[in-house]
Every structure is written in structure tokens, then in C-alpha cells.
Amino acid sequence: MKKIGAIVKGKYYSLNDEQKELLIIWRDLKAQKKKLSKKRKKVNIKLQSIKEKIEIIEQKQS
């Protein structure tokens, strides 16, 4: 397993087991948040294009 610790002001501090576990969970949540953010952007782009298509159809009908 990779050595896990924290570098603060140029000094390396090793973490105890509980801190390591929390750090791993935090990193995982951070990665999930990033993925969700990307998905959200894609969905917003699709939603915007659908709204534009609806507006075009409504303009043609009137």
C-alpha cells in the first residue's frame, strides 16, 4: 500500500490509522464530486439545447 501522510510547511507527518482512513474517504468523496460536476455540466448543456429546440418549434407554430 502507498505511504500516506501529510506535508505541512515542508515537513512530512505520518498519519495514524484513523486519519489515513478519513483521508482516503475524503479523497474518494472529492473524486466523486468532480465526476458529478462533470455530469451536471453535460446535463445542463443537453437541457439548454432541448429548451432552444422547443423555442424554435414554438416560434414556427405561431
C-alpha positions in Angstrom: 0.0 0.0 0.0 1.1 3.5 -0.8 2.6 5.5 2.1 0.0 8.1 3.2 0.9 11.2 5.2 0.7 14.9 5.1 3.2 17.5 4.1 2.9 20.7 6.1 5.3 23.6 5.6 7.8 21.3 4.0 7.7 18.6 6.8 6.2 15.2 6.3 3.9 13.9 9.1 2.8 10.3 9.2 -0.9 9.7 10.0 -2.4 7.2 12.4 -4.8 4.6 11.0 -8.0 6.6 11.7 -6.6 9.7 10.0 -5.5 7.6 7.0 -8.9 6.1 6.7 -10.5 9.6 6.8 -8.1 10.9 4.2 -8.9 8.0 1.9 -12.6 8.6 2.3 -12.2 12.4 1.8 -10.2 11.8 -1.4 -12.8 9.4 -2.7 -15.6 11.9 -2.0 -13.7 14.6 -3.7 -13.3 12.4 -6.8 -17.0 11.6 -6.8 -17.9 15.3 -6.5 -15.7 16.1 -9.5 -17.4 13.3 -11.6 -20.8 14.6 -10.6 -19.9 18.1 -11.5 -18.8 17.0 -15.0 -22.1 15.0 -15.4 -24.1 18.1 -14.2 -22.4 20.3 -16.8 -23.2 17.8 -19.6 -26.9 17.5 -18.4 -27.2 21.3 -18.3 -25.8 21.6 -21.9 -28.3 19.0 -23.1 -31.2 20.7 -21.2 -30.2 24.0 -22.8 -30.3 22.6 -26.3 -33.7 21.0 -25.6 -35.0 24.3 -24.5 -33.7 26.0 -27.6 -35.3 23.4 -29.8 -38.7 23.9 -28.0 -38.4 27.6 -28.5 -37.7 27.2 -32.2 -40.7 24.8 -32.6 -43.0 27.3 -30.7 -41.8 30.1 -33.0 -42.6 28.1 -36.1 -46.1 27.3 -34.8 -47.0 30.9 -34.1 
